[in-house]
Amino acid sequence: MAGDSSTFDDLDVYSEDVDQMDFKVIVVAVLAISSGLLGIILTVANYSFWYFPGPLVYLIMVVSLSVITGTIGLISLIAGWGLWRLEPWAWRTAMAAGIASLIFYLPKLSLPLIAINAVLVYFLRDSQLKNIYDEIVLP
């Protein structure tokens, strides 16, 4: 195997376009993972203040919002892992989680999560990046 030169025949195929796509895949995966981790941290922060002297309705609202935040964070984390591993389902999952995050975090004015998910959705809209995940064939 070490002396086999057939593995080096396609070196001219490697180009700057391939390098840019590798960079975009890494950026998208890191953004999705970051969004998921921040969402989970936000959920833990909401649950760490469990003393609610207010009405039961307020408690239900806070718990519901925390569950939604945690779910979106977990989905983003899974999508980021899938994007990193080039899973065929990852692009759609990351796009859905990114849009859901923007819709959910915009009224809450959570600026870091809004910025991360806006950049994530912007990069995911790249047609070349979408084609990478569309062309993956399951064995």
Order of alpha helices (4+ residues) and beta strands (2+ residues): alpha-alpha-alpha-alpha-alpha
